[in-house]
Amino acid sequence: METSDSRIGRPAAPHFAGRVGHDRGVGNRATTVRAVATRAGCTTGLIMHRFGSRSAMLVHARQTLFERTAARADEAGAGGTKSAAERLYSVVCSVLPLDDERIVEARIFTGFAAAAIADAELRNPHVTHTRQWLTRIAGLVADLGSHITDAEAAEYALQIATSVEGIVVLAVLDPQTYPPATQKRLAQRTIANVVDRSADTDR
């Protein structure tokens, strides 16, 4: 197995923390440098050389998760023949744990959020990324109609983000109660509520 510095390159290194997060949760103390090195098939020294600390390793994993989900959201929100409401729904669904890859991502997100409560080094990037997500959602809400003010779009974005992140956390904890079909149905109802309420302001 390759254990050179290239093994700890930008695309691969956060995946190590993600693999451990898949089994144990990023917020768990078991997500140690040693555990990540074991899963990666390399030495702890090599990982410490790349990251410097456990917190830096997890921050990097969170950054890569954000970049991955942002790229997926970009693709989901692409124009084409979709209506503004359809683009909004597609982007929301892009972050739901509907398949194996996104289940792993959701576990990392949830574990990171839990760990960030007591750790400012983890909390700051987490807050930054979630605010960027809010900005993305607000922009999609604004596309629903020119009558929607910036303040209204921001308020609707908060409603959507709160609902979606709740679905993500609950689906990670209880996948039997929140299977993919249920997740999508709940997300669709949230979007429909926002669409209906925003339409009312245009009357």
C-alpha positions in Angstrom: 0.0 0.0 0.0 1.3 3.4 -0.9 2.5 5.5 2.1 4.4 8.3 0.4 3.5 12.0 0.9 1.3 11.8 -2.2 -0.9 9.4 -0.2 -1.7 12.4 2.0 -2.6 14.7 -0.8 -5.5 17.1 -0.8 -8.1 14.8 -2.2 -7.1 11.7 -0.2 -6.2 13.0 3.3 -9.7 14.1 4.4 -11.0 10.8 3.1 -9.1 9.2 6.0 -11.0 11.1 8.6 -14.2 10.4 6.6 -13.5 6.6 6.7 -13.1 6.7 10.5 -16.1 9.0 10.7 -18.1 6.4 8.8 -17.6 3.8 11.5 -17.3 5.9 14.7 -18.3 9.4 14.1 -16.1 12.4 13.8 -17.1 13.8 17.1 -16.0 10.6 18.8 -12.6 10.7 20.5 -11.9 7.5 18.6 -11.2 9.6 15.6 -7.6 9.9 16.6 -4.6 10.4 14.4 -3.6 6.8 15.1 -7.1 5.5 14.1 -7.0 7.5 10.8 -3.4 6.3 10.1 -4.5 2.7 10.6 -7.4 3.1 8.2 -5.1 4.9 5.7 -2.4 2.3 5.9 0.3 4.8 6.8 2.2 6.1 9.9 0.9 8.6 12.4 4.0 10.6 11.6 3.1 10.9 8.0 -0.4 12.2 8.9 1.0 14.6 11.5 3.5 15.9 9.0 0.5 16.6 6.6 -1.9 18.1 9.2 -0.1 19.0 12.4 -2.9 18.1 14.8 -6.1 16.1 15.1 -8.2 19.3 14.9 -6.5 20.4 11.7 -7.1 17.0 10.2 -10.8 17.2 11.0 -11.1 20.8 9.8 -9.5 19.7 6.5 -12.0 16.8 6.3 -14.9 19.3 6.9 -13.5 21.6 4.2 -13.4 18.7 1.7 -16.9 17.6 2.7 -18.1 21.2 2.0 -16.3 21.4 -1.3 -17.8 18.0 -2.3 -21.4 18.9 -1.4 -21.0 22.4 -2.9 -20.0 20.8 -6.2 -22.9 18.4 -6.1 -25.3 21.4 -5.3 -23.9 23.3 -8.2 -24.7 20.4 -10.5 -28.2 19.9 -9.0 -29.0 23.6 -9.3 -27.9 24.0 -12.9 -30.6 25.8 -15.0 -31.7 23.8 -18.0 -35.5 23.3 -18.2 -36.0 23.1 -14.4 -38.2 25.7 -12.7 -36.8 27.7 -9.8 -38.8 25.5 -7.4 -37.4 22.4 -9.0 -33.8 23.7 -8.8 -34.3 24.5 -5.1 -35.7 21.0 -4.4 -32.8 19.4 -6.3 -30.2 21.3 -4.4 -31.8 20.4 -1.1 -32.0 16.8 -2.0 -28.3 16.9 -3.0 -27.3 17.0 0.7 -29.8 14.5 2.1 -28.3 11.0 3.0 -30.1 9.2 0.2 -27.2 6.8 -0.8 -24.1 5.3 0.7 -21.8 8.2 -0.2 -24.1 10.8 1.3 -24.8 8.7 4.3 -21.0 8.9 5.1 -21.0 12.6 4.4 -24.0 13.1 6.7 -22.3 11.2 9.5 -19.2 13.4 9.1 -21.4 16.5 9.1 -23.3 15.4 12.2 -20.2 14.3 14.1 -18.3 17.4 13.2 -21.2 19.6 14.4 -21.3 17.8 17.7 -17.6 18.1 18.2 -17.7 21.8 17.2 -19.9 22.7 20.1 -17.0 22.6 22.6 -14.1 23.4 20.2 -13.9 26.8 18.6 -11.2 25.6 16.1 -13.8 23.2 14.7 -16.8 25.5 15.2 -15.5 28.5 13.2 -15.2 26.7 9.8 -18.4 24.8 10.5 -20.3 28.1 11.0 -18.7 29.6 7.9 -19.7 26.7 5.7 -23.3 26.6 7.0 -23.7 30.3 6.4 -22.4 29.9 2.9 -25.1 27.2 2.5 -27.7 29.6 3.7 -26.5 32.2 1.1 -26.9 29.6 -1.6 -30.4 28.7 -0.5 -31.4 32.3 -0.2 -30.3 32.9 -3.8 -32.4 30.0 -5.0 -35.4 31.3 -3.0 -35.0 34.7 -4.6 -35.2 33.1 -8.0 -38.8 32.0 -7.1 -40.0 35.5 -7.9 -38.8 39.1 -8.3 -41.3 40.2 -5.6 -39.3 38.3 -2.9 -37.2 40.7 -0.9 -33.7 39.9 0.3 -35.0 39.8 3.9 -37.7 37.3 2.9 -35.3 35.1 1.0 -33.0 35.0 4.0 -35.9 34.1 6.3 -37.1 31.3 4.0 -33.5 30.0 3.7 -33.4 29.7 7.5 -36.6 27.7 7.4 -35.3 25.4 4.7 -31.9 24.9 6.3 -33.4 24.2 9.7 -35.7 21.6 8.2 -33.1 19.9 6.0 -30.4 19.7 8.6 -32.9 18.2 11.0 -33.8 15.6 8.4 -30.1 14.8 7.9 -29.4 14.3 11.6 -32.5 12.3 12.2 -31.8 10.1 9.1 -28.3 9.4 10.4 -29.6 8.4 13.8 -32.7 6.5 12.7 -32.5 5.4 9.1 -35.4 3.0 9.5 -37.8 5.9 10.4 -36.3 8.3 7.8 -35.6 6.2 4.7 -34.8 8.1 1.4 -38.4 8.3 0.3 -39.5 9.9 3.6 -36.5 12.3 3.5 -37.5 13.5 0.0 -41.2 13.8 0.9 -40.4 15.9 4.0 -38.0 18.1 1.9 -40.6 18.5 -0.8 -43.2 19.6 1.7 -40.8 22.2 3.1 -40.1 23.6 -0.3 -43.8 23.6 -1.2 -44.5 25.5 2.0 -41.9 28.2 1.0 -43.2 28.4 -2.5 -46.8 28.8 -1.4 -45.9 31.4 1.3 -43.7 33.4 -1.1 -46.5 33.4 -3.7 -48.9 34.9 -1.1 -46.6 37.9 -0.8 -47.1 38.7 -4.5 -50.9 39.0 -4.2 
